[in-house]
């Protein structure tokens, strides 16, 4: 989650039109850092490289989906974005899955590949048409805070003071983004 929020916030900062628009994505990112506390674990160099690549992919997703939504009316942009995502995922996932495929797995994968992304992507496309990339990136930064809250209430995990402070910062940013 940290890598995605880092680059979502970076999209908000890079697309900001003034210094005032930079403050809130940076605060949201700081809140997420407090929630996730990345300094508590060990650092794996390859993990950092892959996390940065994944974060770059999320940033590109936000920017390119907004551009597709601006150029194509309605949710018809999904007719372009879903097949591109499917082709990209096939090149990455097929080699490792090849020996484990049977008809049931292929059919279930096709059904999930068609149905699962359509609803969330359609909602995100609608949101990106109405919001700036900076606002959308900042709103998406709230995912780790929500995950921490679900972990607390559903799994009985405990949050420390820094994590609670981080959640408060992210919630304040999300509330400000709607104003």
C-alpha positions in Angstrom: 0.0 0.0 0.0 2.8 2.4 0.8 4.2 2.3 -2.7 0.9 3.0 -4.3 0.0 5.9 -2.0 3.5 7.3 -2.5 3.1 7.6 -6.2 -0.6 8.5 -6.1 0.4 11.4 -3.9 3.3 12.1 -6.3 0.7 12.3 -9.1 -1.2 14.8 -7.1 2.0 16.9 -6.5 3.2 16.7 -10.1 -0.2 17.7 -11.5 -0.8 20.5 -8.9 -1.4 24.0 -10.3 -0.2 25.8 -7.3 1.8 25.3 -4.1 -1.4 25.1 -2.1 -2.4 22.0 -4.1 0.9 20.4 -3.2 0.4 20.6 0.6 -2.5 18.2 0.9 -1.1 15.3 -1.1 2.1 15.6 0.8 0.2 15.5 4.1 -1.8 12.5 2.9 1.5 10.7 2.1 2.9 11.6 5.5 -0.2 10.2 7.1 0.1 6.9 5.2 3.8 6.7 6.2 2.7 7.0 9.8 0.1 4.3 9.4 2.3 1.8 7.5 5.6 2.6 9.4 7.9 1.3 6.7 10.9 1.8 8.9 9.9 -1.1 11.2 10.9 -3.9 8.7 14.0 -4.9 6.8 14.7 -3.5 3.4 15.0 -5.8 0.4 16.6 -4.0 -2.5 14.7 -6.0 -5.1 11.5 -5.4 -3.2 12.1 -1.7 -3.3 12.7 -1.8 -7.0 9.6 -3.8 -7.7 7.6 -1.5 -5.3 8.8 1.5 -7.2 7.9 -0.1 -10.6 4.4 -1.0 -9.2 3.9 2.6 -7.9 5.0 4.0 -11.3 2.4 1.7 -12.9 -0.3 3.1 -10.5 0.7 6.7 -11.3 0.5 5.9 -15.0 -2.8 4.2 -14.5 -4.3 7.4 -13.0 -3.0 9.7 -15.6 -3.8 7.4 -18.6 -7.2 6.4 -17.4 -8.1 10.1 -17.0 -6.9 10.8 -20.5 -8.9 7.9 -21.9 -11.9 9.1 -20.0 -11.5 12.6 -21.4 -11.2 11.4 -25.0 -13.9 8.7 -25.0 -17.4 9.5 -23.8 -19.1 7.4 -21.1 -17.5 4.2 -19.8 -16.7 3.2 -23.4 -13.0 3.9 -22.5 -13.2 0.5 -20.8 -13.4 -1.1 -24.2 -9.9 0.2 -24.8 -8.4 -0.1 -21.3 -9.6 -3.6 -20.3 -8.1 -5.4 -23.3 -4.8 -3.6 -22.9 -4.7 -4.6 -19.3 -5.6 -8.2 -20.2 -2.8 -8.4 -22.8 -0.3 -6.9 -20.4 -1.3 -9.3 -17.6 -1.2 -12.3 -19.9 2.4 -11.6 -20.8 3.3 -11.4 -17.1 1.1 -14.2 -15.7 0.9 -16.9 -18.3 4.4 -18.3 -18.1 4.1 -19.0 -14.4 0.6 -20.4 -14.7 1.0 -22.5 -17.8 1.5 -25.8 -16.2 -1.4 -25.4 -13.8 -4.1 -24.5 -16.2 -7.2 -26.6 -16.9 -10.5 -25.7 -18.5 -12.2 -24.8 -15.2 -9.3 -22.5 -14.2 -9.3 -20.8 -17.7 -13.1 -20.3 -17.6 -13.0 -18.9 -14.1 -10.1 -16.7 -15.0 -11.8 -15.3 -18.1 -15.0 -14.7 -16.1 -13.1 -12.9 -13.3 -11.0 -11.0 -15.9 -14.1 -9.7 -17.6 -16.4 -9.1 -14.6 -14.1 -8.1 -11.8 -12.4 -5.0 -13.3 -15.4 -3.6 -15.1 -17.3 -2.3 -12.0 -14.4 -0.8 -10.1 -12.8 0.6 -13.3 -16.1 2.1 -14.5 -16.5 3.8 -11.1 -12.9 5.1 -11.2 -13.4 6.3 -14.8 -16.5 8.2 -13.8 -14.7 9.7 -10.8 -11.7 10.7 -12.9 -14.0 12.5 -15.3 -15.3 14.6 -12.4 -12.1 15.0 -10.4 -8.6 16.2 -11.2 -5.9 13.6 -11.1 -4.5 15.4 -8.0 -7.9 15.0 -6.1 -8.3 11.4 -7.3 -4.7 10.5 -6.2 -5.3 12.1 -2.8 -8.6 10.2 -2.3 -6.9 6.9 -3.2 -4.3 7.6 -0.6 -7.0 6.7 2.0 -6.9 3.0 1.2 -4.2 2.1 3.7 -6.0 4.0 6.5 -9.2 2.1 5.7 -7.3 -1.2 5.6 -5.9 -0.3 9.1 -9.3 0.4 10.4 -10.7 -2.8 9.0 -7.8 -4.7 10.5 -8.5 -3.1 13.9 -12.2 -3.8 14.0 -12.4 -7.1 12.1 -9.1 -8.8 13.0 -8.4 -7.3 16.4 -5.1 -5.7 15.4 -3.9 -2.9 17.6 -2.7 0.5 16.3 -0.1 2.7 18.1 -0.3 6.4 18.5 1.7 7.2 15.3 -0.7 5.0 13.3 -3.8 6.6 14.8 -2.2 10.0 14.0 -1.6 9.0 10.4 -5.1 7.8 10.0 -6.4 11.1 11.3 -4.2 13.0 8.8 -5.4 10.9 5.9 -9.1 11.3 7.0 -8.6 15.0 7.3 -7.1 15.1 3.8 -10.0 13.0 2.3 -12.5 15.4 4.0 -10.7 18.4 2.6 -10.6 16.9 -0.9 -14.4 16.8 -0.9 -14.8 20.5 0.1 
